[in-house]
Amino acid sequence: MATGRTALFVAAVALFDARAARAASAADELVRQAQAHEAAREDDLALRRYTEALSLDTSNADAWLGLGELRTRLGDPAEAERVYGAALARLPSLHGALAGRARARWRMGHHADAEADLLAYAEAMDTQDAYRQLAEWFAVDGRVPAQLATWRRLLALADRDTDARSFREASRMVRALVILADGTDPASSPLDADPTRRALGSIARRAR
């Protein structure tokens, strides 16, 4: 009897897996169609195909990202934000959705939330491009200490990547921002008399 129940269970799992595989394959095809419609500027059809793909497979990352990007491009950042939020609720490791939601929130004027999302994305991906975008946003908002911290991170990344050109640029930006942030930068203007902070402050001031 136990053997019979095991066989039924295995058969049920195999049937479920087969159905899931068919749904995933059909969703992939719908995403390909959506992308083709986008290329042809048939945006209404593209929206429909992305939505149909997600109705079949809510784990389809390309469908989530495609739908969010299309909503943003069509000038509906609020809907794009909802799409990316839903994607992250189902796929927390979908870092591209963080970047997409950041762009949507920035366009909506929600700068603090946008910067938080982009910072999380930058930390997850650890690439210069993400930190550069973040530094630009901090500059727009006049957040000099945050901009300085971001350029310091870019300096470290350029050093790690042995990117001489980026290293020189980051060095110049750090020196300039240290001057602008004078009195608000905890590295160059430590608030206490701790010896380590004093040493860091001396190093930061010499970098000017």
Secondary structure by P-SEA (a helix, b strand, c coil): caaaaaaaaaaaaaaaaaaaaaaaaaaaaaaaaaaaaaaacaaaaaaaaaaaaaaaccccaaaaaaaaaaaaaaccaaaaaaaaaaaaaacccaaaaaaaaaaaaaaacaaaaaaaaaaaaaaaaccaaaaaaaaaaaaaacaaaaaaaaaaaaaaaaaaacaaaaaaaaaaaaaaaaaaacccccccccccccaaaaaaaaaaaaac
